[in-house]
Amino acid sequence: MKAIVRKAKQVDSASILNLIKELALFEKEPESVMLTLTDIEKHGFGSHPKFECLVAEVDQKVVGMALYYPRFSTWKGPTFHLEDLIVSEQFKGNGIGTQLYSAFIQQSYGAGVERIEWNVLDWNTPAVEFYKKSGAEVLADWRTVQMHRPAMEKYLESFTQ
């Protein structure tokens, strides 16, 4: 199935949020999505966007997305971090994920970044195998570290005492 892959526009914000919620359900964490439509509109399409997004359309309906943002590696220089690549469940297996993945790599290469990176859940075997087959290196010796706002606040309170 051939999709139209293009840069997201502000009118795509509701579709982007719906895809994020669908991914959270797939990852068994639907309660974790705190993002709102206003957040997407403000942070993705304002005067200083915090992220970029590609969307895949079939019959003028957004059915997938690749959301990414710039980073800087102290070893490599400019990089992009692919936060999420999502294809709606009913459209999986039609090559749309590959189209989004390829468009993201093309966008990254054209932007001159030295590296692209993303996370994949270890239990998502089809994704891990797809990435390996594409030439990506799935690092086993690195662990993702996260600190959410309440933990930041707690740390800062103890740090300043």
VEXDREN-277890 format. One record per residue: residue in three letters; x, y, z of N, C-alpha, C, O in turn. Coordinates in steps of 0.05 Angstrom, whole numbers, plus 5000, padded with zeros to 4 digits. Each point is the difference from the previous one (the first is absolute). Example, Ala and Ser with C-alpha at 12.3 -4.5 7.8 and 13.67 -1.06 7.14 Angstrom:
BEGIN
ALA526448865156498250245000501850245000502150005013;SER497250214973501650245001498550225014501050225004;
This chain:
BEGIN
MET501749765000498350245000501850255000501850025017;LYS497750154965501650244997498650235016497750064995;ALA503850065023499050235015501450254990502149994988;ILE496650235017501350264995501450085026498750035021;VAL503950004978501550085024500850294996501150084980;ARG498350085040500550294999500650115027499649875020;LYS501350384981500450145025497350055013498050074986;ALA501849905040497550055014499450295000501750174999;LYS495749895001499050275003498450025026499249805011;GLN500350444998498550045025497349864999499149905021;VAL499650094956497449874998500249705005497949865004;ASP504550034996500449715006500349945030500349775007;SER499650445009500549965029498349795013500949845016;ALA496550164979498249815012500749724991499949815016;SER500850154959500849744990502649915013500249765006;ILE501650424998502649945013499449905029501149805009;LEU497250355005499349925027498649735001500649835018;ASN497750114963498649744999502049784996499749785012;LEU502250264970502149794995501749965025500749775006;ILE499950445009501649985024498449835021501149835013;LYS496350224989498449855019499749714991500049825017;GLU499950134957499949724990502649865006500049765008;LEU502350374990502649885007500149945030500949785007;ALA498150405009500149955029498349765007500749855018;LEU497150114969498349765004501649754992499949805014;PHE501450214963501649774990502349945020500649765005;GLU500650455007502149965019499049955029501650005019;LYS495849974984498749935025500450225021500249955024;GLU499850304967500250235018498150234992500950234997;PRO496549714998498350214990499750245020499550224992;GLU500849725034499850215020502450195001499950215013;SER502249734973502450165001500050244981501650195004;VAL496649824977499950234982498750245014497650005007;MET504050204998499050255013499950234980498950215006;LEU502149744971500150204979497250084991498249834999;THR501450424994497450094991500250114971502250044990;LEU495550004998500050124974501450275000501550074981;THR498050095039501350265002503049975002501550164988;ASP499549645026502949965002501249944972502150124993;ILE496649724992501049934973500050254982501950064987;GLU495950095014499850244984502150215008501350124983;LYS499049915043501950215010502949924995501650164992;HIS499149595014502849924999500949894973502449984995;GLY495749964988500849904974499750194977501249974979;PHE497150245025499450174977500250305007499150174984;GLY501949895039500350295008502450124986501149894981;SER499850345030502250144988502749865005501950034985;HIS498349825036502449845007499249715005500049925024;PRO499449934956499149725004502149835014502450024995;LYS496749815023501749825015500449734986501849855007;PHE496650104973500249754985499150044971498750204993;GLU502049614991499149994972498549734997500449825016;CYS497950174964498449764997499449954971499450194985;LEU500949565006499149924974497449845004499849855020;VAL498350174963497649845002499649854974500950084979;ALA497849695024499349834977496950014997498649965019;GLU500550104957497250024994499149794980501449944981;VAL496349945024498749824981497250114997498550035020;ASP500750024956497350114995499450245017497950035011;GLN504150154990499850265015499649975030499050185013;LYS501849584998499849955028502849945011501449834988;VAL499450315033502649955012499949725014498449965018;VAL503449864973500049735011502749935013500349785010;GLY501650404989502649955012501650265003499350204988;MET502849785028501650245005502849925009500449785011;ALA501550404985502749975011500650285012500350204986;LEU499949805041500550255014502950005010500949815012;TYR500550404982502950025006500850285008498550194995;TYR503949835016501050275008503050004999501349795001;PRO499950454996502950024998501349975028499050085020;ARG503449804979501749975024502850064991500650044976;PHE501249965043502850044993501749815015499949985025;SER501749864961501849815012502750125005501150134982;THR500049845042502650115005502249854984502250104997;TRP497249674993501949854984499550034970502050004985;LYS495550025007499449994971499050264989500250054976;GLY498750135041498950254990497049984998498749875016;PRO500150264963497150004998498849724995501049854985;THR496850105030498649744998497050065000499150225009;PHE499349594983497150015004499349765018501149784997;HIS497050275021498949785016497249954990498350185001;LEU501249574991497449924992498549915025500549795011;GLU497650384997498549945025498149774996499949825016;ASP498650194962498149784995499449984970499850214986;LEU500149555005499049944973497549825005500249785010;ILE497550324981497549875007498449964974499750184984;VAL499249585013498149954979497549895014500249825017;SER497550284976497549915011499749704996500749904978;GLU498349965042499949715000498749894974501049804989;GLN496850325002498649894977501650044974499349884979;PHE502950285021501650044976502749875002501650024981;LYS499049845041502649865003500249784979497949884993;GLY504550064999500449784981499750084971500049834982;ASN499650435013499650094972502450174990499950124979;GLY502349885036502450154991500050295008501950154992;ILE496149945022499950295007502250075020501250214998;GLY499349615021502250055019502750024986501650175007;THR498849674973502550014984500150264985502250134998;GLN495649974991499950254986500750235019501650184993;LEU497349825031500650215020502949995009501450205001;TYR499649565004502849955008501950114979501950145006;SER497549794969501750094977499950304997502150134995;ALA495549995008499850294998501550145023501250204995;PHE498749685029501550125022503049984995501450205005;ILE499549584985502949974994500850204978502150135002;GLN496249894978500650194978500150295010501750154993;GLN496349925024499950265012502550065016501250214999;SER499649595017502450035018502550034983501750175006;TYR498649664975502450014983500250274985502150124999;GLY495649974991499950254986500650245018501050204991;ALA498349775035500650215019502950005009500950195014;GLY500649604979502849995006500749905028502250045009;VAL495949835004500749905027501949774997500149864980;GLU501550105041502049795000499049745011501249794996;ARG496550225018498949755012497050045004499150225006;ILE499549564992497250005009499849785021501549804999;GLU496850245020499749805021497250005011498450194997;TRP500949585015497349965012500149775019502149865002;ASN495850105012499849775019498049804989498150084985;VAL502349675022498049804993499849815024502049935013;LEU495550004994499649825022501149724993499649904978;ASP501749985042501349744994498049784993500849814986;TRP496750215023498149804993498750044973498449834991;ASN502150404996498950054974501849884978501350144985;THR498849595015501849854982499750084971502050034986;PRO495650005003499850074972501550274994501350024979;ALA498450175038501350264996503049975003501550114983;VAL499549755037502949955003501149874975502150094990;GLU496649715000501049864977500050174975501850004984;PHE496050165013499950194978502350195000501350054980;TYR499250075044502250205002502749874994501650124986;LYS498949645024502549864995500349954970502250044989;LYS495749874999500149934971500550254983501249984979;SER498050255031500350254985502950115002500750194987;GLY500949695031502750105003500450155026502350095005;ALA495649955010500350155026501249815021499749754999;GLU501850365019501249855022498350035025499550225009;VAL499549565001498450005025502049955023501049785003;LEU499550425012502049995021498949855025497850065010;ALA503649744998499249845023501250105026499049945022;ASP503250214976501550085024499250285011501250095019;TRP496950044969499150265009497249975011498449844990;ARG501050315031497450005012498850284999501450195004;THR496149834990498650255000499650095029499249855017;VAL501450404988499650125026498150234997500350174982;GLN497749845036498050214999499650115028500149865020;MET499350404981499250125025497650184993500350194984;HIS497449765028497650164995499950245020501550015019;ARG496850174975499850265014499949965031501450145014;PRO496849694997500049975029502749915012500850105021;ALA500649734965502649915009502150234998501750035017;MET498050144962501850234998499650195023501950095012;GLU495649954995499350185022501149895026501350155015;LYS498349604990501149875024503050025002501150065021;TYR500249884957502950024999501050285006501850055016;LEU496950154971500950285003499550095029501650155011;GLU496249765001499550075028502349895018500950145018;SER499949614978502149885017502750114993501750025017;PHE498750064958502650114991500550275012502350065006;THR495750104997500350285010500250025030500650225010;GLN499049565004500150015029502849965010500450005025;
